Amino acid sequence: MAGLASVSDVEIDSDGVFKYILVRVSRKGGPEHKDIVRGNKTAEFHNNIFEKLTPEMEKLELECKCLGGGKIDHNSKQKKIRVFGISTGFGKADHSISVEKLKSVYKDYEITWSDDTK
């Protein structure tokens, strides 16, 4: 499971409101997997994040399945992250899973989620 262990749980931009996706990464042909969160301000569409991530994971002999998306509002000064919204292409991610992943990295943050689309 070395390949999976080398994949960070969360990679998001430090500030702003931007799109994110929740992705299940697994070893090709194996049952081991982990869910990861990726988001950035440069992505015009959720698919842009997925298209960038997939070749990176393939180099590690891992495959990706997008579980959905939404938006993240990240305020590093106030140490707050809000997860909300939906991806028109991938559907809504389970924000509760995304929040648990974010909490494992941003331990001293207030992290919330809602089913609001705005």
C-alpha positions as CSV (number, residue, x, y, z in Angstrom):
1,M,0.0,0.0,0.0
2,A,3.1,2.3,-0.3
3,G,1.5,4.0,-3.3
4,L,-1.6,5.0,-1.4
5,A,0.4,6.1,1.7
6,S,2.4,8.6,-0.4
7,V,-0.8,10.4,-1.5
8,S,-1.7,13.3,0.8
9,D,-5.3,13.4,2.1
10,V,-5.8,17.1,1.3
11,E,-4.4,19.5,-1.2
12,I,-6.3,22.8,-1.4
13,D,-5.4,26.5,-1.9
14,S,-4.7,28.6,1.1
15,D,-7.4,31.3,0.6
16,G,-10.5,32.1,-1.4
17,V,-13.6,30.3,-2.7
18,F,-12.8,27.6,-5.2
19,K,-14.1,24.3,-6.6
20,Y,-13.1,21.0,-5.0
21,I,-13.6,17.3,-5.7
22,L,-13.7,14.2,-3.4
23,V,-11.8,11.4,-5.1
24,R,-11.4,7.7,-4.2
25,V,-7.9,6.6,-5.0
26,S,-7.2,2.8,-5.2
27,R,-4.5,0.4,-6.2
28,K,-5.2,-0.9,-9.6
29,G,-7.0,-4.3,-9.2
30,G,-6.9,-4.2,-5.4
31,P,-9.4,-3.5,-2.7
32,E,-7.3,-0.9,-0.8
33,H,-8.4,2.7,-1.2
34,K,-8.5,6.1,0.4
35,D,-10.6,9.2,-0.2
36,I,-8.8,12.5,-0.9
37,V,-9.8,16.1,-1.3
38,R,-8.4,18.3,-4.0
39,G,-9.3,22.0,-4.8
40,N,-7.8,25.1,-6.3
41,K,-8.7,28.5,-7.6
42,T,-7.3,27.9,-11.1
43,A,-9.9,25.2,-12.0
44,E,-12.7,26.7,-14.1
45,F,-14.5,23.3,-13.9
46,H,-14.4,20.4,-11.4
47,N,-13.2,18.2,-14.2
48,N,-10.1,20.4,-14.6
49,I,-9.0,19.2,-11.1
50,F,-9.7,15.6,-11.9
51,E,-7.9,15.8,-15.3
52,K,-4.7,17.1,-13.5
53,L,-4.9,14.5,-10.7
54,T,-5.5,11.4,-12.8
55,P,-2.0,11.2,-14.5
56,E,-0.3,11.9,-11.2
57,M,-2.0,8.9,-9.6
58,E,-1.4,6.7,-12.7
59,K,2.3,7.3,-12.2
60,L,1.9,5.7,-8.8
61,E,-0.1,2.8,-10.4
62,L,-3.3,4.1,-8.7
63,E,-6.6,4.8,-10.2
64,C,-9.1,7.5,-9.4
65,K,-12.9,7.7,-9.2
66,C,-14.5,11.1,-8.5
67,L,-17.1,10.8,-5.8
68,G,-18.5,14.3,-6.4
69,G,-17.6,17.9,-5.9
70,G,-18.6,21.3,-4.5
71,K,-16.9,24.4,-3.3
72,I,-14.6,25.4,-0.5
73,D,-14.4,28.8,1.1
74,H,-11.0,28.9,2.8
75,N,-10.1,31.8,5.1
76,S,-6.6,31.1,6.6
77,K,-6.5,34.4,8.6
78,Q,-9.7,33.4,10.5
79,K,-8.8,29.7,10.4
80,K,-12.2,28.8,8.9
81,I,-13.2,26.5,6.0
82,R,-16.7,26.1,4.7
83,V,-17.6,23.3,2.3
84,F,-20.8,23.7,0.2
85,G,-22.3,23.4,-3.2
86,I,-22.3,20.8,-6.0
87,S,-20.5,19.9,-9.1
88,T,-22.7,19.9,-12.2
89,G,-20.4,17.3,-13.9
90,F,-19.7,15.0,-10.9
91,G,-22.7,15.6,-8.6
92,K,-22.5,16.6,-4.9
93,A,-19.7,15.2,-2.9
94,D,-20.5,13.8,0.6
95,H,-19.4,17.0,2.3
96,S,-19.3,15.2,5.7
97,I,-16.5,13.0,4.4
98,S,-14.6,16.0,2.9
99,V,-14.9,17.8,6.2
100,E,-13.4,14.9,8.1
101,K,-10.5,14.8,5.7
102,L,-10.0,18.6,6.1
103,K,-10.1,18.3,9.9
104,S,-7.3,15.8,9.8
105,V,-5.0,18.4,8.2
106,Y,-6.4,21.7,9.5
107,K,-6.7,20.6,13.2
108,D,-7.0,24.1,14.7
109,Y,-9.6,25.3,12.1
110,E,-13.4,25.8,12.4
111,I,-14.6,23.6,9.5
112,T,-18.3,23.5,8.6
113,W,-20.4,22.3,5.7
114,S,-23.9,22.8,4.3
115,D,-26.0,21.5,1.5
116,D,-26.5,25.1,0.3
117,T,-25.5,25.6,-3.3
118,K,-24.3,29.2,-2.7
